[in-house]
């Protein structure tokens, strides 16, 4: 069972529900928050998004300090990072397209490869 207070952080009910639904342990979320690979400003004013990569998986935690200076974990999720393919489109060179087109015509004309 997940706790509202976990070590030096307070988890909102929303964050606990997200952890449960997304099968992320409270320990993994806390570790990401305490030892992130990086952080960015969050969408909620005053919040920060902490992230940590675990192989191809990234866990992201959004947290904010309250008026007492305590860290409140607002939400958490994980996502897969990359699929081994380039994120840039790779167009074939004009020469390669011409060669492939010519080779396909030759194969169709002869009915077989040479």
PyMOL commands that set and color helices and strands:
alter all, ss='L'
color gray80, all
select helices_A, chain A and resi 13-21+26-34+94-110
alter helices_A, ss='H'
color red, helices_A
select strands_A, chain A and resi 5-6+9-11+38-41+47-54+57-65+71-80
alter strands_A, ss='S'
color yellow, strands_A
deselect
rebuild
show_as cartoon
